[in-house]
């Protein structure tokens, strides 16, 4: 088990060029299964979840080449529609293969993705939508098998603007007969990026990024070249880390319009943020105020930045209230922040944070991806030597985080803990 050893209390200073978004690259890699020629996908981050998705494509029979951040998928040789269970277990997002495999081959079998620490993570919206498109679904012993000779366009209304369900249904619909309308669709930038990729392959999609998505089915998808959008969640995490350490950071290669809600909240707490074209600049000023926050589907405040932003709020002047509206159990980082001196009380989906003068260094453990990022931000802000364990969670979504942080002046190093380390 790896850990970061961090000597905190120093402001981050410098510039960072953003890399591609994990949550755009994953569905796009899955969607490449439907193309009849190779797809060159640029800006693919080198992350554990992406490596697992590539392993799945290879296990299905695709040939995949990677050169730097460019991944070429040759889907012509795919023969299997059975997603290996051991790979499903390693990454929930394998569920994104359901729509594409069903659309291209008329069948797919995969194991139900497990829940995780942030919630049950059900897939009922995915299954209901796929069934509405004409698939038969059998569930047995934790496996889901969907079959359909043809998929037929239909109208689906999502109970909640689920990112994954919107992506799965959009992918299934692009090869269905006729028109599919998805109401109450998710509007995240990653949905728009997936639609852009699919249109590059010849799909007919309107309304991506709006509440209603309209897909006209086509018979074939050809290959394409696509540049993945920058990662707005990594960008937001780095801005929060600069604010929490009183540093100054210039992010380049970002899309400020994807971070409107975070930039608005940083202005509200009293931390000025400058933005232009593909650049965001932040000067971490002290003191800054506590604010109230509700996580919402895009364009609201992203649930994936709730934990890092909570760390910032532990150092604010005054009290903040955070309401986590998207996942039912996304406060696993609170106990660890308390061990560092934070004053937080949680009641169901609401957290009340009373600002403290400073956090104390400690040994803490990450139990999920974004909660782990919140602990790294806390360790950077706390004076003294901290250790953040559980990097297997953080490595899923942050590429070489220690390297990027060292480039910004942080005193951080990755250590491998012996199995019996206490
Ligand atoms: C995507 O997860 C992201 N993952 C998550 O990022 C992100 O937090 C989430 O969207 C919300 O923005 C990827 O894109 C790979 P949802 P997803 O379906 O699609 C409930 C990260 O840290 N729901 O929008 O799984 C669900 O339980 C990860 O990078 C159902 O009830 O999220 C949740 O409460 C974490 N039934 C809510 O909807 C369903 O069939 C939103 O989930 C599907 C979802």
Boltz pocket constraint, residues with backbone or C-beta under 6 A from the ligand:
constraints:
  - pocket:
      binder: B
      contacts: [[A, 22], [A, 23], [A, 26], [A, 93], [A, 119], [A, 120], [A, 121], [A, 122], [A, 123], [A, 124], [A, 125], [A, 126], [A, 127], [A, 160], [A, 161], [A, 162], [A, 163], [A, 164], [A, 165], [A, 303], [A, 304], [A, 326], [A, 327], [A, 328], [A, 369], [A, 370], [A, 397]]
      max_distance: 6.0
